[in-house]
C-alpha cells in the first residue's frame, strides 16, 4: 500500500488503536482527540500520529 492509498483507507478501530500503541502513544488521548468510532480514515490516524 502506498502512502496515498493509506490516507484514504478505512481502518477498523482495533487496527487504529494498535497502530497508536505501536507508536508509543496513548489510546485515550487518540480517542479523545479523534473520536471513538468503529472505523477511521487512514488520514485521521496518520495525521494524529504526525505523518
C-alpha positions as CSV (number, residue, x, y, z in Angstrom):
1,X,0.0,0.0,0.0
2,X,1.3,3.4,-0.9
3,X,1.2,6.4,1.5
4,X,-1.5,7.9,-0.7
5,X,-3.6,4.7,-0.5
6,X,-3.1,4.6,3.2
7,X,-4.5,8.1,3.5
8,X,-7.9,7.1,2.0
9,X,-8.0,3.6,3.5
10,X,-10.7,2.7,6.1
11,X,-9.1,1.5,9.3
12,X,-11.0,-0.6,11.8
13,X,-11.0,0.7,15.4
14,X,-8.8,-2.2,16.7
15,X,-6.2,-1.6,14.0
16,X,-6.1,2.1,14.6
17,X,-5.6,1.6,18.3
18,X,-2.9,-1.0,17.7
19,X,-1.0,1.5,15.5
20,X,-1.3,4.1,18.2
21,X,0.2,1.7,20.7
22,X,3.0,0.7,18.3
23,X,4.0,4.3,18.1
24,X,4.1,4.5,21.9
25,X,1.1,6.9,22.1
26,X,-1.8,6.9,24.5
27,X,-5.1,5.3,23.2
28,X,-7.2,7.5,25.4
29,X,-5.7,10.7,24.0
30,X,-6.3,9.4,20.5
31,X,-9.9,8.6,21.2
32,X,-10.4,12.0,22.9
33,X,-8.9,14.0,20.1
34,X,-10.0,12.0,17.0
35,X,-13.2,10.4,18.4
36,X,-14.3,6.9,19.4
37,X,-15.5,5.3,16.1
38,X,-15.8,1.9,14.6
39,X,-13.7,3.0,11.6
40,X,-11.3,5.8,10.8
41,X,-9.9,7.2,7.6
42,X,-6.2,6.5,7.4
43,X,-5.7,10.2,7.0
44,X,-7.1,10.7,10.5
45,X,-4.9,8.1,12.1
46,X,-1.7,9.0,10.2
47,X,-2.3,12.7,10.8
48,X,-2.7,12.2,14.5
49,X,0.5,10.2,14.6
50,X,2.3,13.1,12.9
51,X,2.7,11.8,9.4
